[in-house]
Amino acid sequence: MKILVIGSGGREHALVWKIQQSALVDKIYCAPGNPGIAQHAECVDISPTDISRLLEFAVKQKIDLTVPGPEAPLVQGIVDEFEAKGLAIFGPSQKAAELEGSKAFAKWLMRKYRIPTADWQVFYDAEEARRHLRERDYPCVIKADGLAAGKGAVIVQDEQQAEHALEEIMVRRVFGEAGAKIVVEEFMRGEEASVFALSDGENVVLLHPAQDHKPIFDGDQGPNTGGMGAYAPAPVVDAAMQERVLREIIEPTIRGMAMENRPYRGVLYAGLMITDSGPKVVEFNCRFGDPEAQVVMPLLDSDLVELMLKAAHRELLDVEIALKNQWAVGVVMASGGYPGKYQTGKKIIGLEKLTDEDILIFHAGTRRNEAGEIVTAGGRVLSVVAVRDTFQAARKAAYAAVGKIVFDGAYYRKDIGFKALKHLVGNMPS
């Protein structure tokens, strides 16, 4: 088979890395890819949102399966365009991808199908939102309705912070048209987790749950980023909790989308808050998480291509998924200044020193300079992942590997996985 993966980040590197292990695959292309992805795939210089060129390429190369990594092409309708040409593609249709493309739609769906989430209201007008924010309890969460690269949700502690967030999102439009309307919701207390379900529109299989670390600083302080690291499996979602998530959230969402004539095929990423009263949805995403994919893919024993084909062709009924009984911890190395202004073009030293097969380096924001050297090219530069039999061993190995990689201004959190420890101390599974 010929596979086309769309995207250029750490998530896409993890997907390509996993796809190339499939016995079904002869050739992988990635558009546009990065130097890490180029180790496993032929990179093609096409933007992830240039759907017409991607379609032309897929037809010309007789691509057997296309795998979009980021959310933008899915929300723009790439699946509909490819399927209209008879091409297999793994992901939700444009109507189904609205589950991520519009937080207001997702909240409406959850209300209609009684899927647990925070209380919420939608505002289309800044002045109306301002009046509401003067009268409500704090803290609360203000979210841009549309796509904002994982940075469109702001926790505000008081009216002053709320006014600033409102000004940034709805008036100054720092997220563009994504901020034309906002969702204001109650602040949920608990522990966050990410659950990934592969769906064929009716049936689902679950991957290992993971936990992301969005804020830039240790202790979950500072502004949100695209994610500073992750680990899997997340012990806050034990077997009993995972069963509740499946029964109360994943299955009702898949059923609800089918009832709304928006059958959901692809990966459904449920960002959850595990509260004292049970799991509640923070947000839905229509693609794999980044950096969660980088720790979930190494723990998948099944053939990913086989699973994606079955999802695309509505054949997931009675499929058994094999997951490794190990731990993966991933630390993101970022450019100094991220998520604000940062410089690129910094030479990365030390990648060649990491030869342990259980240490995985997924490139997120890298390129080759004129001298052929790998240099930084984004805010999040690398995901350094270790796979081990215990959580502590995986965490120690990941940070040991990070210590061998150097580039000017490199920044990373020192506490990835800190929430796992309170679940695991004295109860460490092998």
Sequence and secondary structure as in RCSB ss.txt:
>XXXX:A:sequence
MKILVIGSGGREHALVWKIQQSALVDKIYCAPGNPGIAQHAECVDISPTDISRLLEFAVKQKIDLTVPGPEAPLV
QGIVDEFEAKGLAIFGPSQKAAELEGSKAFAKWLMRKYRIPTADWQVFYDAEEARRHLRERDYPCVIKADGLAAG
KGAVIVQDEQQAEHALEEIMVRRVFGEAGAKIVVEEFMRGEEASVFALSDGENVVLLHPAQDHKPIFDGDQGPNT
GGMGAYAPAPVVDAAMQERVLREIIEPTIRGMAMENRPYRGVLYAGLMITDSGPKVVEFNCRFGDPEAQVVMPLL
DSDLVELMLKAAHRELLDVEIALKNQWAVGVVMASGGYPGKYQTGKKIIGLEKLTDEDILIFHAGTRRNEAGEIV
TAGGRVLSVVAVRDTFQAARKAAYAAVGKIVFDGAYYRKDIGFKALKHLVGNMPS
>XXXX:A:secstr
 EEEEEE SHHHHHHHHHHTT TT SEEEEEE  TTGGGTSEE    TT HHHHHHHHHHHT SEEEE SHHHHH
TTHHHHHHHTT  B S  HHHHHHHH HHHHHHHHHHTT  B  EEEESSHHHHHHHHHHS SSEEEEESS  TT
  EEEESSHHHHHHHHIIIIIS TTGGGGSSEEEEE   SEEEEEEEEEESS EEE   BEE  EEEGGGEEEE 
S SEEEES TTS HHHHHHHIIIIIHHHHHHHHHTT   EEEEEEEEEEETTEEEEEEEESS  TTTHHHHGGGB
 S HHHHHHHHHTT  TT    B SSEEEEEEEE TTTTS      B B GGG   TTEEEEESSEEE TTS EE
E SSEEEEEEEEESSHHHHHHHHHHHHTT B TT B  S TTHHHHHHHTT    
